[in-house]
């Protein structure tokens, strides 16, 4: 299984620049790892109305989502939040990206 290197903040930058863009093979491997990681609890985004806002929620299989996090007006910002959350959960480190 792929292991995320917490020092690879270049991959964080790549994702944050374009959450829905075409990603490098390395970033695709990170995203696959994040999606397949054994969470038990899934983090999902709930669309509150057509076109947003979106709220971070958790859910177990076969259960309704439970809102647990912030709400975002921009979907890309919500995706960035979940990416950073998963990164810190898997690596044990916050993704610190210098400007």
C-alpha positions as CSV (number, residue, x, y, z in Angstrom):
1,X,0.0,0.0,0.0
2,X,1.1,3.5,-0.7
3,X,2.5,5.6,2.2
4,X,2.1,9.3,2.2
5,X,5.3,11.2,2.9
6,X,4.4,14.1,5.2
7,X,7.3,16.1,3.8
8,X,5.8,16.2,0.3
9,X,4.0,19.5,0.7
10,X,4.4,20.0,-3.0
11,X,1.6,17.5,-3.4
12,X,-0.6,19.6,-0.9
13,X,0.2,22.7,-3.0
14,X,-0.8,20.8,-6.2
15,X,-4.1,19.7,-4.8
16,X,-4.9,23.1,-3.3
17,X,-4.2,24.8,-6.6
18,X,-6.7,22.7,-8.4
19,X,-8.8,20.3,-6.4
20,X,-10.7,19.1,-9.5
21,X,-7.9,19.4,-12.0
22,X,-5.8,16.8,-13.7
23,X,-3.3,15.6,-11.0
24,X,0.2,14.1,-11.2
25,X,0.6,10.3,-10.7
26,X,2.0,11.0,-7.2
27,X,-0.9,13.1,-6.1
28,X,-3.3,10.5,-7.6
29,X,-1.6,7.9,-5.4
30,X,-2.1,10.1,-2.3
31,X,-5.8,10.6,-3.2
32,X,-6.3,6.9,-3.7
33,X,-4.6,6.2,-0.3
34,X,-6.9,8.7,1.4
35,X,-10.0,7.2,-0.2
36,X,-9.1,3.7,0.7
37,X,-7.8,4.3,4.2
38,X,-9.6,2.3,6.8
39,X,-11.4,5.1,8.6
40,X,-14.5,3.3,9.9
41,X,-16.0,6.7,9.7
42,X,-16.3,8.4,6.3
43,X,-15.9,12.2,5.8
44,X,-18.4,13.5,3.3
45,X,-19.7,16.9,2.1
46,X,-23.4,17.6,2.4
47,X,-24.7,20.1,-0.2
48,X,-27.3,22.2,1.7
49,X,-28.9,23.6,-1.4
50,X,-28.2,23.4,-5.1
51,X,-24.9,25.2,-5.7
52,X,-24.0,25.2,-2.0
53,X,-23.2,25.8,0.8
54,X,-21.4,22.5,1.7
55,X,-21.0,21.2,5.2
56,X,-18.4,18.6,6.4
57,X,-20.1,15.5,7.8
58,X,-19.2,12.0,9.0
59,X,-21.1,8.8,8.4
60,X,-20.8,5.1,9.0
61,X,-21.8,2.7,6.2
62,X,-25.6,2.5,5.9
63,X,-26.3,5.5,8.1
64,X,-27.3,9.1,7.4
65,X,-24.5,11.7,7.4
66,X,-24.0,13.7,10.7
67,X,-22.8,17.3,10.2
68,X,-19.6,17.8,12.3
69,X,-17.5,20.5,10.6
70,X,-17.6,23.9,9.1
71,X,-19.8,25.0,6.2
72,X,-18.2,26.4,3.0
73,X,-19.8,28.5,0.3
74,X,-17.2,27.3,-2.3
75,X,-16.9,23.6,-3.0
76,X,-13.2,23.8,-3.7
77,X,-12.6,25.2,-0.2
78,X,-14.6,22.3,1.3
79,X,-12.5,19.8,-0.6
80,X,-9.3,21.5,0.5
81,X,-10.5,21.3,4.1
82,X,-11.2,17.5,3.9
83,X,-7.9,16.9,2.1
84,X,-5.9,18.6,4.8
85,X,-7.9,16.8,7.5
86,X,-7.2,13.4,5.9
87,X,-3.5,14.3,5.4
88,X,-3.1,15.1,9.1
89,X,-5.0,12.0,10.2
90,X,-2.9,9.6,8.0
91,X,0.5,11.3,8.4
92,X,0.2,12.5,12.0
93,X,1.3,16.0,10.8
94,X,-0.5,19.1,9.7
95,X,0.4,20.0,6.1
96,X,2.4,23.1,6.6
97,X,2.8,24.9,3.3
98,X,4.9,28.1,3.1
99,X,3.4,30.9,1.0
